[in-house]
Amino acid sequence: MRIWLTAILPILLYGCGNGQPPDKDWHLADGVSAAAVTANRALLVTADHGAAWWRLRPKRLLHTFRHGPGRSQELIAADVTPDGRWAVTADRDGLAWWDTGAGKALASWALEGIQTVILSRDGHWALIGLRDKAVYFSLARGKTRYAFPHDRAVKAVALDARGRFALTGGDDGMAKLWDLGTGKLRHRWSHPGKVAAVALSPRGTYAMTSALFTPIRIWKTGNGKLKRKLGPQYLTVTRAVFSPGEGMLFTGHPSQGIRLWSVKSGRLLRRFTPARSHFWRPTAAPVLALALVKKGKYLLSATSDGSVQQWSLRRKKP
């Protein structure tokens, strides 16, 4: 999404506090395993109901995307383009491409060992994590353009908004930056454990990598050097997104919390605390999706308890 947060940066710097609660909260499902959010839309994957495509305001279920009957088609990953026009869903052995307006599948493919998937900004390419590699796949042509090898499963993938780079993170502890023009490896970064999350800034200037229970790392894609480490020693990220100006990073965590960091200083600027859908339920509901919407005025998140929540990024007037 082409949004701009620079204008509101001074407002964001007023302090972290104990965690800002959401302005709006929609409980849409139970037991969500994967999710994607964009302006006024959410795609939530559950074991029993496939992928549910929701409008948030007014709340309405628009479509349900299923690969087929039976547990063998249980969905494990999904993504949607920033404009909400295209979606992709995956089970362990197959991939489907959807027109969200019509609620119809445009194509589907058999592909063994899928771990995760992400869509390009235009919705015509998918970066798919597999058991020992990732593939950059043309949805329009149904063909793999590049294969990016790893020694173990690839469970974290990212693309920049300009289509220059792919970033893959594996259980082998490696994060790898690939050139989408040539398919060649640009940089590789070793971690002490499994890589849990990766992200690319919109212009591809920075790459974020996060291994389990380690500080967040931000790398310069130009020379491959480490720019900054963020956070405490024991930290796990489940989802991350850079601001369009590339000066800030939002990170979601296993226990619902969301943090906003300064890329330049490494300072924690702000915390966001998702509300629980029911007070008696556990607080540990991992953040599965993050998106900046409405020209950077709001942050949207989805958590595994089936909640989609919205935060204002402007401080309210007293």
Secondary structure, 3 states (H helix, E strand, C coil): CCCCCHHHHHHHCCCCCCCECCCEEEECCCCEEEEEEECCEEEEEECCCEEEEEECCCCEEEEEECCCCCHHHCEEEEEECCCCCEEEEEECCEEEEEECCCCEEEEEEECCCCCEEEECCCCCEEEEECCCEEEEEECCCCEEEEEEECCCCEEEEEECCCCCEEEEEECCCEEEEEECCCCCEEEEEECCCCEEEEEECCCCCEEEEEECCCCEEEEECCCCCEEEEECCCCCCCCEEEECCCCCEEEEECCCCCEEEEECCCCCEEEEECCCCCCCCCCCCCCEEEEEEECCCCEEEEEECCCEEEEEECCCCCC
